[in-house]
Amino acid sequence: MSKVFQATHVGKVRRNNEDSLIVIEPETFVVADGMGGASAGEVASSMLVEAVKNFLTTTPAPWNEVTLVKAVARANHEIWNLSRQNEDYRGMGTTATILYLDGDKAYFAHVGDSRLYRLRDGVLKQITEDHSYVESLVRRGELTEEEARVHPMKNVLTQAVGAMPEVQIDAANFTVRLNDVFLLCTDGLTNMVDDATIARILQTARNPADELINAALDAGGKDNVSVIVVGID
């Protein structure tokens, strides 16, 4: 069994909330951060969560990471096609981070710079790898993590669902332990709040989702922020 908290907020600067999130039974969690002109980002992220939901709920469980990849690929196809058909949606796309829990196994699929974290024995670990230009520089040793946090191109993605006809989707599985805590979040959290603060909130807050949102707002709330926190009892 798991305990789930979720929250989203437009932030203090943006007019629209282009994030979407959803909890799908059995124990599947999705966050998406849309991008594009006007309302296109909202359209892309909402299409992502609906496409994933529709695919999974018509696919017999149990699922695995391959199932999640197929769900994201389906969303990519639908979003890309709509962007080709409607000039208002040209260039739209979205991140996608999905976690599926089945007993003592966790499966994930991921595109973009939203993130999946695991808190285990007080140690916070980023499970996913950002698909961003700045992260590619960090991996090559050309930027430090500290420099990446303030780099002017930190929001430039190298992969996004719906932005191209084919998309690179990361996916894997790992073992779950009792008392693990998982966090799925958009970059409106991670650009505002450091990992040490996130870990502290996950360990101490009665409602960690609301507390994480408040921490991002207190730090400036420069972007939409969405979080899902899952604790394994």
N, C-alpha and C positions, 0 to 999 in steps of 0.2 A: 504494500500500500504506500501511497505517497501523499504528501500534503502540498497543495498548490496555491500559490499567490500570484496574481497578475495585475498589472496596472499600465496605463499609458497616459501621456500628457503632451499637449501641443508645445509646451515650453513657453519661454518668455519673449521670444523674438518672432517665430513663425506664425503666420495667420492660419495655416491649415496643418492638420496632422496627417502626414503622409505615411505614418507607420500603421501596420496592421498586425494583429496577433490573434491566435485561436488555440483552444484546447480541444482536441479530437479524441474521442474514446475509441480504442483503449489506450490510455496514457501516452498520447502523442501531443507535442507542443511545438508551435510554429511562431516565429517572429519574422517580420518583413519590413524593410525600410525602402519606400518608393522614391523614385527620382524622375524628373521630367518637368516640362513647362506647365504652367497653370495648374490644373487639377490632375495632370497625368500621373504624377507620383502616387497619389491616392488610388487612382484606378489600377495601376500596376500592382501595388501591394495587396489591395483587396482581391484582385484577380488571382494573385498567387495563393493566398490562403484558401480561397474558394476552390481553385483547381486542385490543390493538394487534398482538401477535404473530400471533394467529389471522387477523386481517384482512389483514395484510401478506403472510403466507406463503400466502394463498389469492388474492392479487392479483398478476398478472404484473409483474415488474420490467422496466424501471426505473420507479421511482416519482417523485413530485414533492411539493411542499408540499400540493397538493390531496389527494393520496392520504393524506398524514399527517393532514390535517384530518378526512377521512372515518373514519380509524381511531380518532381521539379521539372523534369524534361517536358512533361505534358503542359505544365504552366508556362514554360518558356515558349512553347509552340503557340499557345493561345495568345499570350501577350504580344509576341512578335507579329503574329498575323493581324491583330487589331491595330498595332502601330503602323503597319503597312497600309491598312485600309482607311485610317482616319488621320488626317493631317494634324489634328489637334493633339494626337497622342504620339506623334513621330518622335523617336528618341527616348521614349519612356522605358523604365526598367525598375528592378527591385532587387534587394538582397533577399536571401532566404536561408534561415537556419531552423532545422527541424531535429527534434529529439524524440525517439520512440523507446519506451521502456517496456521490457518483457521479462519479468522475473529478475534474474541476476545479470541480465544483459541489457546494454544500452546501444542503440543504433542512431547514427546521425547522418544528415546530408546538409551541405553548406555551399552557399555562393555569396560572395561579397564581403562586407566588413561588419555586419552584425556578428555577434559572437556567442559561443557556447563555452561556459566555464564549469569546472567541477571544484567544489570545496570538499576536501577530504582530510581529516585529522588536522584541521586548522590551516591547511595549505591550499591556496587558490591557484588553480591551473587553467590556462586557456587551452581548450581542446581544439577549437577550430583555428585555422590560419587565415588571416585577412587576405582577400584578393584585392590589393590596392597597390598603386605605384610606390607609395612610400614604404610599405611593408616589403616590397621587392628589393628596395635599396637597403633596408635593415638586414634582410637575409644575405645580401651580398657583402655586408660589412661596410657599406658606404655611409650609413647613418646609424647613430645610436638610438635606443628606444626613447631617450629623453628628447633628442632632436626630432624624432618622428612625431612626437605629440604636438609640436608647435610648427611643423612644416607647412608651408602655404598650400601644398598639393596633397595634403593628407586625406582629402575626401575623394580623390580621383581613383575610381575603381578600374581594375583590369578585367573583371568579370561581373556581369549583372544579368539576372533572369529577364528575358524579353528584349534585351538590348541588341541581340544578334541572333541569327538563325540557329546556331549551336552554342551551347554554354558548357564550360568546364565545371563539373560538380564534384566537390570533395565528399567522400563518404567513408565510414569505417564503423567498427563496433568495439566495445570494451566491456569489461566486467564491472558490475555495480556492487558496492558494499553497503551494508547497513549504516545509516547516518550520513551517507553522501548527500550533498546538496548541489543541485544543478541550477545554473543561471543562464537563461537565454536573454539577450538584450540587443538593442540597437545602439549605434555609436553616439546617440544623444546622451547615453550614460557614460560610456567609456572615454569620451572626449572631455567630460566634465569632472569625473570622479576617478581617483587613482585606485589601483588594485588593493592596496592596504585598507582603504576605507570601505571598499566593496566587501572585502573579506570580513571586516569587523561587523558591518551591518548584517551580513548573512548569518553570523554567529550569535548576534545579540538581539536583533529586532523582533518584536512580536509579530509585526507584519512587514517582512523585509522588502516586498515589492513597493509598498508605499514609502518606506524609508529611503529606498534607493532613488525613487522619483524625487523626493524632497531634497536629497543630497545634490542631485543634478540641478535642480532649480536654485538651490542655495548657491551653487557654484556659477550661476549665470543663466542656465537654461537656454543655451543658444540654439538648441535644435529640439525637434520632437524626441521624446524618450519613451521607450517601451521595455518592459521587463516581465519575464515569467520566472518564478522561483519554484523549484520542485525539491522537496525534502523527502528522503527515503526513510520511512519508519520501520 
